[in-house]
């Protein structure tokens, strides 16, 4: 079982996959998306970018770059990110929920909240992270 202290440190993103109705559909920032996640005792920051952004070829848009800083809390398999600053202005002042699942290889799976698209499909992102520090 995880506790809040288990998150402290720096995490490297291994994959970002978009799921429709629980089934893999695509890589929303490409297969080579890059990201870092940093958890301190009370605050966290996240930065994810597409290969195009990293190469200086992509326009600034949430399809190419997402970053935010937040206060965070962990309880009962959920992380709450209370967003303080973000590259997506609509996120500022909101709380982002992430379901947490530790994987057998020591990596961590975070699942975003499910949202419904125009066709009614349940859309969710799955992020796999490996602790590096």
matplotlib code that plots the C-alpha trace (Angstrom):
import matplotlib.pyplot as plt

x = [0.0, 1.3, 1.6, 2.2, 5.9, 6.3, 5.5, 8.3, 11.0, 11.3, 9.5, 10.1, 7.2, 7.4, 4.2, 1.0, -1.8, -5.4, -8.1, -11.6, -14.1, -11.0, -9.3, -6.1, -6.9, -3.8, -0.8, -2.1, 1.3, 3.0, 4.8, 7.9, 6.3, 8.5, 7.6, 8.8, 6.7, 8.1, 6.5, 7.7, 5.9, 3.2, 3.6, 4.1, 4.8, 4.3, 5.7, 4.8, 5.8, 5.4, 8.5, 7.6, 7.7, 11.0, 12.5, 11.2, 8.8, 5.4, 3.1, 2.3, -0.9, -2.1, -1.6, 2.1, 2.8, 1.1, 2.6, 1.2, 2.1, -0.2, -0.7, -1.4, -2.9, -3.0, -5.6, -7.3, -5.8, -6.4, -4.1, -5.7, -3.8, -5.1, -3.8, -2.0, -0.5, -0.9, -0.2, -3.9, -5.6, -8.9, -7.1, -6.0, -8.0, -9.4, -8.6, -7.4, -8.0, -5.6, -6.3, -3.1, -2.0, 1.4, 2.6, 4.7, 7.8, 7.9, 6.4, 3.3, 0.2, -1.9, -5.3, -7.0, -10.7, -13.0, -14.7, -17.3, -16.6, -19.2, -19.9, -20.5, -17.3, -15.5, -12.1, -9.2, -5.5, -3.1, 0.3, 3.1, 5.9, 9.3, 10.9, 14.4, 15.3]
y = [0.0, 3.5, 6.4, 10.1, 9.8, 7.2, 9.9, 12.3, 12.7, 13.1, 10.8, 10.3, 9.7, 6.4, 6.7, 8.7, 6.8, 7.9, 5.4, 5.3, 3.3, 1.7, 0.6, 2.1, 4.5, 6.7, 8.5, 12.1, 13.7, 11.0, 7.8, 9.8, 12.3, 13.4, 14.3, 15.0, 14.9, 16.3, 15.7, 17.6, 17.2, 19.7, 20.8, 19.2, 20.1, 18.4, 19.0, 17.0, 17.8, 16.3, 15.5, 18.5, 20.9, 19.4, 19.9, 23.5, 22.7, 22.8, 25.6, 26.3, 24.4, 21.8, 19.1, 19.9, 21.1, 20.7, 22.0, 22.9, 23.3, 22.4, 21.5, 17.8, 15.2, 11.5, 9.2, 5.9, 5.4, 9.0, 12.0, 15.4, 18.2, 21.6, 23.6, 26.9, 27.6, 26.0, 26.3, 25.6, 28.6, 26.8, 24.4, 27.2, 27.0, 23.6, 20.2, 17.4, 13.9, 11.0, 7.4, 5.7, 2.1, 0.9, -1.6, -4.8, -3.4, -0.4, 2.1, 4.1, 4.3, 7.5, 7.7, 11.0, 11.5, 10.1, 12.7, 12.0, 13.1, 14.3, 10.7, 9.6, 7.6, 7.6, 9.3, 8.9, 9.3, 6.7, 8.0, 5.6, 7.1, 5.7, 7.3, 8.5, 10.4]
z = [0.0, -0.9, 1.4, 0.5, 1.2, -1.6, -4.2, -3.1, -5.7, -9.5, -11.9, -15.6, -17.9, -19.8, -21.7, -22.2, -23.8, -24.5, -23.8, -25.2, -23.2, -21.4, -24.7, -26.0, -28.9, -29.5, -28.1, -27.7, -27.8, -29.9, -28.9, -27.9, -25.6, -22.7, -19.2, -15.6, -12.5, -9.2, -5.8, -2.7, 0.6, -0.1, -3.7, -7.1, -10.7, -14.0, -17.4, -20.5, -24.1, -27.6, -29.7, -31.9, -29.0, -27.8, -31.2, -31.4, -34.2, -32.5, -31.7, -28.1, -27.5, -25.0, -27.7, -27.6, -24.0, -20.7, -17.5, -14.1, -10.4, -7.6, -3.9, -3.6, -1.3, -1.5, 0.1, -0.7, -4.2, -5.4, -5.8, -5.7, -7.6, -6.5, -9.5, -8.7, -12.1, -15.5, -19.2, -19.5, -17.9, -17.3, -14.9, -12.5, -9.3, -10.1, -8.6, -10.9, -9.7, -10.6, -9.8, -8.7, -9.4, -8.5, -11.1, -10.3, -12.0, -9.6, -12.0, -11.3, -13.4, -13.0, -14.7, -15.3, -14.6, -17.2, -19.5, -22.2, -25.7, -28.3, -29.2, -25.6, -25.3, -21.9, -22.5, -20.1, -20.2, -18.7, -17.7, -16.7, -14.5, -13.2, -10.2, -11.0, -7.8]

ax = plt.figure().add_subplot(projection="3d")
ax.plot(x, y, z, "-o")
ax.set_aspect("equal")
plt.show()
